[in-house]
Amino acid sequence: MRLMKRAVLVFGAWTAVALLFAIPGRVASRLELLREVWGYADDVMSRTVDTHVAMLRRKLEHDPAHPRHIVTVRTFGYRIER
């Protein structure tokens, strides 16, 4: 990750990063992130998580098109790789 560069994150993105980093390697589902970070109900379908993850990748990954640290787990969610 770009540890030497300061990144300004909005509250939702910061909270999502904190949740993902809480247990590295653990997969956080989109639904879990929607509930825990943004307070959405279980029946809501939203691209909020995907949009924030894309923004995080642009700010934190060396190559956002080929992320190494914020990894997509297809059809489920995301996990942090060190």
N, CA, C and O atoms as a MOPAC input file, in Angstrom:
PM7 MOZYME 1SCF
protein

 N      0.83100 1    -1.17500 1     0.00000 1
 C      0.00000 1     0.00000 1     0.00000 1
 C      0.87400 1     1.23600 1     0.00000 1
 O      2.06700 1     1.16500 1     0.29600 1
 N      0.29700 1     2.33300 1    -0.32200 1
 C      1.02300 1     3.59700 1    -0.35500 1
 C      1.14300 1     4.14800 1     1.06000 1
 O      0.43300 1     5.08500 1     1.42700 1
 N      2.01200 1     3.58500 1     1.83000 1
 C      2.13500 1     3.98700 1     3.22400 1
 C      2.80100 1     5.34200 1     3.37800 1
 O      2.59200 1     6.01400 1     4.38800 1
 N      3.57900 1     5.75100 1     2.42700 1
 C      4.29700 1     7.01300 1     2.54400 1
 C      3.46900 1     8.20300 1     2.07000 1
 O      3.87900 1     9.34900 1     2.25500 1
 N      2.32100 1     7.95100 1     1.46600 1
 C      1.49200 1     9.02600 1     0.95600 1
 C      0.27200 1     9.18400 1     1.84900 1
 O     -0.37600 1     8.19900 1     2.20300 1
 N     -0.03300 1    10.39700 1     2.20600 1
 C     -1.20600 1    10.66500 1     3.02300 1
 C     -2.44900 1    10.58500 1     2.15100 1
 O     -2.49400 1    11.15700 1     1.06200 1
 N     -3.45100 1     9.87500 1     2.63600 1
 C     -4.71300 1     9.74200 1     1.89900 1
 C     -5.84300 1    10.28500 1     2.75900 1
 O     -5.95900 1     9.93900 1     3.93400 1
 N     -6.65800 1    11.12100 1     2.18100 1
 C     -7.82000 1    11.65300 1     2.87800 1
 C     -9.00300 1    10.75900 1     2.53800 1
 O     -9.34400 1    10.58500 1     1.36800 1
 N     -9.62700 1    10.19300 1     3.56900 1
 C    -10.74000 1     9.28100 1     3.35800 1
 C    -12.00300 1     9.84600 1     3.97200 1
 O    -11.96700 1    10.44500 1     5.04700 1
 N    -13.11800 1     9.65600 1     3.28900 1
 C    -14.40100 1    10.03600 1     3.85700 1
 C    -14.75300 1     9.04400 1     4.95800 1
 O    -14.19400 1     7.94900 1     5.01300 1
 N    -15.67600 1     9.42500 1     5.83100 1
 C    -16.00000 1     8.60400 1     6.99100 1
 C    -16.35600 1     7.16800 1     6.62800 1
 O    -15.83100 1     6.24000 1     7.24200 1
 N    -17.22400 1     6.96000 1     5.66000 1
 C    -17.64700 1     5.60800 1     5.29400 1
 C    -16.49300 1     4.76400 1     4.81200 1
 O    -16.38400 1     3.59100 1     5.17100 1
 N    -15.62900 1     5.34800 1     4.00300 1
 C    -14.47200 1     4.61000 1     3.49900 1
 C    -13.51800 1     4.28100 1     4.64300 1
 O    -12.97800 1     3.17600 1     4.69800 1
 N    -13.30600 1     5.21800 1     5.54900 1
 C    -12.42100 1     4.99500 1     6.68800 1
 C    -12.96600 1     3.86500 1     7.56600 1
 O    -12.20800 1     2.99800 1     8.00200 1
 N    -14.25200 1     3.87200 1     7.82200 1
 C    -14.87700 1     2.84100 1     8.64800 1
 C    -14.77200 1     1.48200 1     7.96800 1
 O    -14.52800 1     0.47500 1     8.63100 1
 N    -14.95300 1     1.44700 1     6.65300 1
 C    -14.82700 1     0.18600 1     5.91200 1
 C    -13.40600 1    -0.35400 1     6.01700 1
 O    -13.21500 1    -1.55400 1     6.21700 1
 N    -12.41300 1     0.51400 1     5.88400 1
 C    -11.01900 1     0.08500 1     6.01500 1
 C    -10.77600 1    -0.47200 1     7.41300 1
 O    -10.14000 1    -1.51500 1     7.56400 1
 N    -11.27700 1     0.21600 1     8.43000 1
 C    -11.10100 1    -0.24700 1     9.80700 1
 C    -11.72400 1    -1.62400 1     9.99500 1
 O    -11.13200 1    -2.48600 1    10.64500 1
 N    -12.90400 1    -1.84000 1     9.43900 1
 C    -13.57300 1    -3.13700 1     9.55700 1
 C    -12.78700 1    -4.22600 1     8.83700 1
 O    -12.64100 1    -5.33000 1     9.36200 1
 N    -12.28000 1    -3.93200 1     7.64800 1
 C    -11.50300 1    -4.91500 1     6.89300 1
 C    -10.17600 1    -5.23300 1     7.58000 1
 O     -9.74500 1    -6.38600 1     7.59100 1
 N     -9.52700 1    -4.21800 1     8.15100 1
 C     -8.24300 1    -4.43000 1     8.81000 1
 C     -8.38400 1    -5.07900 1    10.18100 1
 O     -7.40100 1    -5.57900 1    10.72800 1
 N     -9.57200 1    -5.08200 1    10.73700 1
 C     -9.77300 1    -5.65700 1    12.06700 1
 C     -9.34300 1    -7.11700 1    12.11200 1
 O     -8.75400 1    -7.56000 1    13.09700 1
 N     -9.63000 1    -7.85800 1    11.06100 1
 C     -9.22800 1    -9.26700 1    10.98000 1
 C     -8.67100 1    -9.51000 1     9.57200 1
 O     -9.40700 1    -9.94500 1     8.68700 1
 N     -7.37200 1    -9.23200 1     9.35600 1
 C     -6.78400 1    -9.41200 1     8.02300 1
 C     -6.97100 1   -10.84400 1     7.51600 1
 O     -6.83700 1   -11.80900 1     8.26800 1
 N     -7.28300 1   -10.95300 1     6.22900 1
 C     -7.48800 1   -12.26300 1     5.61900 1
 C     -8.93100 1   -12.74000 1     5.68900 1
 O     -9.33800 1   -13.60300 1     4.91200 1
 N     -9.71100 1   -12.18400 1     6.61600 1
 C    -11.11900 1   -12.54000 1     6.74200 1
 C    -11.91300 1   -11.80900 1     5.66800 1
 O    -11.66000 1   -10.63800 1     5.38800 1
 N    -12.86400 1   -12.49700 1     5.07500 1
 C    -13.69300 1   -11.89000 1     4.03900 1
 C    -14.87200 1   -11.17400 1     4.69100 1
 O    -15.59600 1   -11.75100 1     5.50200 1
 N    -15.04800 1    -9.91500 1     4.32200 1
 C    -16.20500 1    -9.14200 1     4.77200 1
 C    -17.17600 1    -9.07000 1     3.59200 1
 O    -16.81600 1    -8.61100 1     2.50800 1
 N    -18.38600 1    -9.52000 1     3.81200 1
 C    -19.36500 1    -9.50000 1     2.72600 1
 C    -19.83200 1    -8.06900 1     2.45500 1
 O    -19.73700 1    -7.19800 1     3.32000 1
 N    -20.32900 1    -7.84500 1     1.25700 1
 C    -20.89200 1    -6.53700 1     0.92200 1
 C    -22.02100 1    -6.19300 1     1.88300 1
 O    -22.13600 1    -5.05500 1     2.33800 1
 N    -22.85400 1    -7.18600 1     2.18800 1
 C    -23.97800 1    -6.95600 1     3.09900 1
 C    -23.48500 1    -6.56000 1     4.49400 1
 O    -24.03600 1    -5.65100 1     5.11500 1
 N    -22.45500 1    -7.23800 1     4.97800 1
 C    -21.89200 1    -6.89600 1     6.29000 1
 C    -21.36700 1    -5.46100 1     6.29000 1
 O    -21.60700 1    -4.70700 1     7.23300 1
 N    -20.65500 1    -5.09000 1     5.23700 1
 C    -20.14100 1    -3.72800 1     5.14600 1
 C    -21.27400 1    -2.71000 1     5.05600 1
 O    -21.21100 1    -1.65700 1     5.68900 1
 N    -22.30400 1    -3.01500 1     4.27800 1
 C    -23.45000 1    -2.10400 1     4.18100 1
 C    -24.11800 1    -1.90200 1     5.53900 1
 O    -24.47500 1    -0.78000 1     5.90000 1
 N    -24.28600 1    -2.98900 1     6.28800 1
 C    -24.92400 1    -2.90600 1     7.61100 1
 C    -24.03900 1    -2.18500 1     8.61800 1
 O    -24.48300 1    -1.24900 1     9.28400 1
 N    -22.78000 1    -2.62200 1     8.73200 1
 C    -21.89800 1    -2.12300 1     9.78300 1
 C    -21.39600 1    -0.70300 1     9.53500 1
 O    -21.24000 1     0.07400 1    10.47700 1
 N    -21.14700 1    -0.36600 1     8.28500 1
 C    -20.56300 1     0.94300 1     7.97400 1
 C    -21.63300 1     1.98200 1     7.67500 1
 O    -21.56600 1     3.10600 1     8.17400 1
 N    -22.61400 1     1.61600 1     6.86600 1
 C    -23.59600 1     2.59800 1     6.42300 1
 C    -24.98200 1     2.40900 1     7.04100 1
 O    -25.87000 1     3.22800 1     6.80500 1
 N    -25.18400 1     1.36100 1     7.81700 1
 C    -26.45100 1     1.16800 1     8.50800 1
 C    -27.60700 1     0.76000 1     7.61000 1
 O    -28.76200 1     1.01600 1     7.94900 1
 N    -27.32800 1     0.13300 1     6.47400 1
 C    -28.38400 1    -0.29400 1     5.56000 1
 C    -29.08500 1    -1.53700 1     6.09700 1
 O    -28.51700 1    -2.30300 1     6.87600 1
 N    -30.31900 1    -1.72000 1     5.66800 1
 C    -31.09100 1    -2.91400 1     6.01900 1
 C    -30.62500 1    -4.09500 1     5.16000 1
 O    -29.95300 1    -3.90800 1     4.14600 1
 N    -30.98900 1    -5.30400 1     5.57600 1
 C    -30.56100 1    -6.51900 1     4.87600 1
 C    -31.08200 1    -6.63100 1     3.44800 1
 O    -30.46400 1    -7.29700 1     2.61700 1
 N    -32.19300 1    -5.99900 1     3.15600 1
 C    -32.80900 1    -6.17500 1     1.83900 1
 C    -32.39400 1    -5.10000 1     0.82700 1
 O    -32.96100 1    -5.03500 1    -0.26400 1
 N    -31.43600 1    -4.27600 1     1.16400 1
 C    -31.00800 1    -3.19400 1     0.27900 1
 C    -29.91200 1    -3.69000 1    -0.66200 1
 O    -28.93900 1    -4.30500 1    -0.22600 1
 N    -30.07800 1    -3.42300 1    -1.93100 1
 C    -29.04000 1    -3.71500 1    -2.92200 1
 C    -28.44200 1    -2.36800 1    -3.32100 1
 O    -29.15400 1    -1.47800 1    -3.78600 1
 N    -27.14400 1    -2.22800 1    -3.13800 1
 C    -26.50500 1    -0.94700 1    -3.40000 1
 C    -25.08900 1    -1.16100 1    -3.90600 1
 O    -24.44700 1    -2.15900 1    -3.58000 1
 N    -24.61400 1    -0.22800 1    -4.69700 1
 C    -23.22800 1    -0.24800 1    -5.17600 1
 C    -22.33100 1     0.62000 1    -4.28500 1
 O    -21.18700 1     0.90200 1    -4.64300 1
 N    -22.84700 1     1.04000 1    -3.13000 1
 C    -22.09800 1     1.89200 1    -2.21800 1
 C    -20.75800 1     1.27700 1    -1.85000 1
 O    -19.73200 1     1.95300 1    -1.91400 1
 N    -20.75000 1     0.01300 1    -1.46700 1
 C    -19.51400 1    -0.65500 1    -1.06200 1
 C    -18.53100 1    -0.68600 1    -2.22900 1
 O    -17.36500 1    -0.33000 1    -2.06300 1
 N    -18.97800 1    -1.10000 1    -3.38400 1
 C    -18.10200 1    -1.20900 1    -4.54800 1
 C    -17.51300 1     0.15000 1    -4.92400 1
 O    -16.34000 1     0.24500 1    -5.28300 1
 N    -18.32100 1     1.18600 1    -4.84300 1
 C    -17.85600 1     2.53300 1    -5.15500 1
 C    -16.77400 1     2.97800 1    -4.18200 1
 O    -15.75600 1     3.53200 1    -4.59500 1
 N    -16.98900 1     2.73700 1    -2.88900 1
 C    -16.00100 1     3.12800 1    -1.88900 1
 C    -14.72300 1     2.29000 1    -1.99500 1
 O    -13.62600 1     2.81600 1    -1.80700 1
 N    -14.84900 1     1.01200 1    -2.29000 1
 C    -13.66800 1     0.16600 1    -2.45700 1
 C    -12.85200 1     0.64500 1    -3.66000 1
 O    -11.62400 1     0.69200 1    -3.59100 1
 N    -13.50900 1     0.99500 1    -4.74000 1
 C    -12.79300 1     1.51300 1    -5.91600 1
 C    -12.04400 1     2.79700 1    -5.55100 1
 O    -10.90200 1     2.98400 1    -5.97100 1
 N    -12.67000 1     3.67700 1    -4.78000 1
 C    -12.02600 1     4.90900 1    -4.34600 1
 C    -10.83100 1     4.60400 1    -3.43800 1
 O     -9.77700 1     5.22900 1    -3.56200 1
 N    -10.99900 1     3.64500 1    -2.52800 1
 C     -9.90000 1     3.25100 1    -1.64500 1
 C     -8.72400 1     2.70000 1    -2.44500 1
 O     -7.56700 1     3.00900 1    -2.15700 1
 N     -9.02500 1     1.89600 1    -3.43500 1
 C     -7.96000 1     1.33500 1    -4.26700 1
 C     -7.20300 1     2.43800 1    -5.00000 1
 O     -5.97600 1     2.39500 1    -5.09400 1
 N     -7.92400 1     3.41700 1    -5.51500 1
 C     -7.25300 1     4.52300 1    -6.20700 1
 C     -6.31500 1     5.26600 1    -5.26100 1
 O     -5.25700 1     5.73900 1    -5.67600 1
 N     -6.69800 1     5.36700 1    -4.00200 1
 C     -5.88800 1     6.11400 1    -3.04400 1
 C     -4.77600 1     5.28000 1    -2.40200 1
 O     -3.73300 1     5.82700 1    -2.04300 1
 N     -4.97700 1     3.97200 1    -2.25200 1
 C     -4.05900 1     3.17000 1    -1.45800 1
 C     -3.22100 1     2.15400 1    -2.23200 1
 O     -2.13100 1     1.79300 1    -1.78800 1
 N     -3.70400 1     1.69700 1    -3.36200 1
 C     -2.99000 1     0.67300 1    -4.12800 1
 C     -2.00300 1     1.32500 1    -5.09900 1
 O     -2.26300 1     2.41100 1    -5.61800 1
 N     -0.87900 1     0.66200 1    -5.33900 1
 C      0.07000 1     1.14800 1    -6.34200 1
 C     -0.52400 1     1.03200 1    -7.73800 1
 O     -0.34100 1     1.92200 1    -8.56900 1
 N     -1.23700 1    -0.06400 1    -8.00000 1
 C     -1.89200 1    -0.27800 1    -9.29200 1
 C     -3.34800 1    -0.64700 1    -9.01400 1
 O     -3.66600 1    -1.82700 1    -8.86400 1
 N     -4.23900 1     0.34900 1    -8.94300 1
 C     -5.63800 1     0.07300 1    -8.59500 1
 C     -6.34200 1    -0.91300 1    -9.51900 1
 O     -7.29700 1    -1.56800 1    -9.10200 1
 N     -5.88900 1    -1.03200 1   -10.76500 1
 C     -6.51000 1    -1.97200 1   -11.70200 1
 C     -6.15400 1    -3.42100 1   -11.37800 1
 O     -6.85500 1    -4.34900 1   -11.77900 1
 N     -5.05700 1    -3.60000 1   -10.64800 1
 C     -4.60700 1    -4.93000 1   -10.24100 1
 C     -4.27900 1    -4.89700 1    -8.74500 1
 O     -3.11200 1    -4.96000 1    -8.35800 1
 N     -5.31300 1    -4.79800 1    -7.91200 1
 C     -5.07700 1    -4.61800 1    -6.47800 1
 C     -4.40900 1    -5.82800 1    -5.82800 1
 O     -4.70600 1    -6.97700 1    -6.15500 1
 N     -3.50600 1    -5.53900 1    -4.90800 1
 C     -2.82500 1    -6.58800 1    -4.16500 1
 C     -3.25800 1    -6.62300 1    -2.70300 1
 O     -3.06900 1    -7.63300 1    -2.02600 1
 N     -3.82800 1    -5.54300 1    -2.21900 1
 C     -4.12300 1    -5.43800 1    -0.79600 1
 C     -5.61400 1    -5.45400 1    -0.47300 1
 O     -6.02800 1    -6.09700 1     0.49100 1
 N     -6.40800 1    -4.77000 1    -1.25000 1
 C     -7.86500 1    -4.79900 1    -1.07100 1
 C     -8.39800 1    -5.70400 1    -2.17100 1
 O     -8.60000 1    -5.27300 1    -3.30600 1
 N     -8.62200 1    -6.96800 1    -1.81500 1
 C     -8.90100 1    -8.01500 1    -2.78900 1
 C    -10.39500 1    -8.33500 1    -2.85100 1
 O    -11.05700 1    -8.45300 1    -1.82000 1
 N    -10.90800 1    -8.47200 1    -4.05700 1
 C    -12.30100 1    -8.86300 1    -4.25500 1
 C    -12.43800 1   -10.37000 1    -4.12700 1
 O    -11.64800 1   -11.12300 1    -4.69500 1
 N    -13.43400 1   -10.80300 1    -3.38300 1
 C    -13.80800 1   -12.21500 1    -3.32800 1
 C    -15.10900 1   -12.28400 1    -4.11600 1
 O    -16.17300 1   -11.90300 1    -3.62900 1
 N    -14.99700 1   -12.77400 1    -5.33600 1
 C    -16.13700 1   -12.72900 1    -6.27700 1
 C    -17.43200 1   -13.23300 1    -5.66500 1
 O    -17.46800 1   -14.24200 1    -4.96100 1
 N    -18.48500 1   -12.50000 1    -5.95600 1
 C    -19.86900 1   -12.76500 1    -5.53900 1
 C    -20.06500 1   -12.70100 1    -4.02600 1
 O    -21.13700 1   -13.05900 1    -3.53800 1
 N    -19.05100 1   -12.25000 1    -3.26400 1
 C    -19.23300 1   -12.21500 1    -1.81600 1
 C    -18.84900 1   -10.88600 1    -1.19200 1
 O    -19.69000 1   -10.24300 1    -0.56400 1
 N    -17.59700 1   -10.45300 1    -1.34800 1
 C    -17.17000 1    -9.23100 1    -0.69200 1
 C    -15.70400 1    -8.94700 1    -0.88900 1
 O    -15.17100 1    -9.10700 1    -1.98700 1
 N    -15.04300 1    -8.51900 1     0.18900 1
 C    -13.65000 1    -8.08600 1     0.09800 1
 C    -12.85800 1    -8.57300 1     1.29100 1
 O    -13.41300 1    -8.88300 1     2.34400 1
 N    -11.52300 1    -8.63700 1     1.10400 1
 C    -10.62300 1    -8.94400 1     2.21300 1
 C     -9.33400 1    -8.15800 1     2.02400 1
 O     -9.01500 1    -7.70800 1     0.92300 1
 N     -8.60400 1    -8.00500 1     3.11700 1
 C     -7.32300 1    -7.31600 1     3.09700 1
 C     -6.21600 1    -8.37100 1     3.05100 1
 O     -6.21400 1    -9.32500 1     3.82900 1
 N     -5.28500 1    -8.17900 1     2.13200 1
 C     -4.08900 1    -9.01900 1     2.05300 1
 C     -2.90600 1    -8.12700 1     2.39500 1
 O     -2.84300 1    -6.97500 1     1.96700 1
 N     -1.99400 1    -8.65200 1     3.14800 1
 C     -0.80900 1    -7.85100 1     3.51700 1
 C      0.32900 1    -8.10300 1     2.56500 1
 O      1.40200 1    -7.52000 1     2.71800 1

